[in-house]
Amino acid sequence: MKWAIATLGEVAKIERKGIDASDIVPGTEFLGLEHIQIGGEIIGSQRLEYGDISSTKFRFTQAHVLYGKLRPYLAKIALPDFEGICSTDILPIAPGPNLDRKYLAYYLRQPSMVDLANSRSTGANLPRLSPKVLETFKIPLPPLEEQRRIAAILDKADGVRRKRKEAIRLTEELLRSTFLEMFGDPVTNPKGWEVKRLGEICTNFQNGIGKNSEHYGHGSKVANISDLYEWHRFIPEKYSLLDVTPKEIEKYSLMRGDMLFVRSSVKREGVAVCSVYDSDEICLFSSFMIRVRPRTDLINPEFLSLMLRTPPMRNRLILGSNTSTITNISQPGLSKIEVVVPPIKTQNLITKVTKNIEESVRCHLQALEQSENLFNSLLQRAFRGEL
């Protein structure tokens, strides 16, 4: 049976019901983009008090789908189970009587729709999708019972992905605790290691390449900022493609052992997240990152990366950032960050100790990739009526 096709605006309403800051009741739950993970999982909220908010926000309830219009390639599309207010960079969508909420969320999260949203967004540094454009997106409309059946199947597949992600998160925690046990808190420095600034042990501080969205989709590989946010690692299978010149390849290509830091983040906790590039494959890095090159005679890149991922150093990096509309860390600010520098032979011990743990992470990432491929395949089949 052939399904009807409708535009989003015909079967749902984007409800931008503004609430003035002075009218917000203390204790109201607030969601910002920082509270929504890539892919749509809600990871907390803020319970507001007087003075916490100074500008108009949108209301939402458990009946809405929350759509992050800023940087739509992050697919921050959430299903809240409570009511509250949200940032105006989040659009509350109320499905009509012929549209299931979960079905709508899964439809908008599928890669083809995320790519469409990204291609239709405007703004080079902070791309946003217009609500009017979002309303024109077409959606297949099977009967409600079929929509619910499709959503239930996708829920099960999504549950497998979430378990894989939780395993990776726990393994990352093990890595950080292993570091702290071996070397102590790198901020209080109880073992009395030598302390140096990053600028003394690293060179080649450089921002990445910035191009408009129309240049993406073909060309050379570019490391994704989203992988650093979520996994603190590079995921080659997810690299974007960017149309670049030979001079740009020469200027922005990564070398094995280079470190990348998130330069700009919509959430404060995301700024200066880092990882080591551990491949010889030609790959560039985007303008939202800073590349540094550790001096391997002084610092082991894996040691440095793991140290900077411990909670004490994350706090130090965040305090070294600047906050305006988004949170930034500059090259000079990054170069001034102080780190402990044990003897290089002592640093190298971390590589031996964590080898098995990192191998476990790689296995989990491979399993996650398989789970995501299955999930994306189900998504494509679901909205073609093949489930």
C-alpha positions, 0 to 999 in steps of 0.5 A: 500500500502506498503511503500518503506524503505530507509536509511537516507543517501540514501534520505538525506545528512548531510551537514557539510559545515565548515566555519572558524571563520575568514570568518563569516560575522558580523550579521550572526545568530548563533545557539548553542544547548542552543538555541534549546529546548528539542523536537526541538523548537528554542528559540532564536539565537545569532547575531554574531560580530567579535571575538564572535566565535573562531572555525569552525562552520557549515552553514545551511539554511531554507531547513535543519533539524538541528539534535543535535548529543550531548546527542541525548536523548534530541531530539534537532531536529529543523526546522530553518526558517532562515539561519546562522551557527551552532555549530558542535554538530548540524548536518544540514540535507538536505532532498533529492527530495523524502523526506519532511523536516517536515516529516523527523523531526517528524520521527527523533523526535519520541521516538523510534528513539530518543531511537535508537540514544541514544543506538547508541551514544558513550561517557559516560559523553557526548554521541554523535551520529556519522553522519555515524551512523545517515545515516544508520537509516532506514526511511519509504518513502511514496509518497511526498503528503502523507508525507506532509499530515502526517506532517500537521496532526502532526503539529496540534497535536504538536500545542496543546502540545505547548499551554499546555507548554505555560500555564505552563510557564506562571504559573511558572512566576506567582509563581516567581512573587508571591514569589518576592512580598511576600519576596522581591528580595532575592539578594538585600534583601530589607526586611533585612532577615537573610542571610546564605550559603546553606552549613549552612542550607542544608546537604548531598551534593552528586553527582548522579549515573553515568552509561553507556547507556546500563544500562538504560531501566529496573530496578529502577526509576531515576529522569530525568535532562530534567524535571528539565530543562523544568519544574523545577519539577519531572515528575514521568511518564517520569522517566528513568529506570536504572539497579542498585545494592542494595548498589546503591539504598541505596546510591542514593535514594531520600527522600521526601524534598530532592532538586536536582540541575542540576550539568552540562549543555551544556547551561549556563542558565541550570546550577543549575536549581533545584526542590524539590522531593515530593514523597515517591517512591523509585527514584535515581538521575543521575550523572548530578545532585547534591542532597542536604537535607535542614534542615527543622528546618531552611529552608522550601524546597518549599520556598528554591526551589522557591527562587532559581528559581527567576531571581535574584537567577538564575543569582547568581547561574549562576555566581557561575558556571564554564564554559569550554566545558560545564557549571558546578557547584560543591558541594563546589560552591553550598554550598557557595551560599548565600540565605535569611532565614526569620523565618521558620513560615514566610517561611511556608506562601509560601506553603499556598499561592502557593498551588492553583497555584501548583495545576494548574500546576499539572493540566496543566502537566496532560493535557500536558501528555495526549496531548503528549500521543496522539501525540506519538500515532499519531507518531507511527500510522503515520509511520506505514501508519495508519493515 
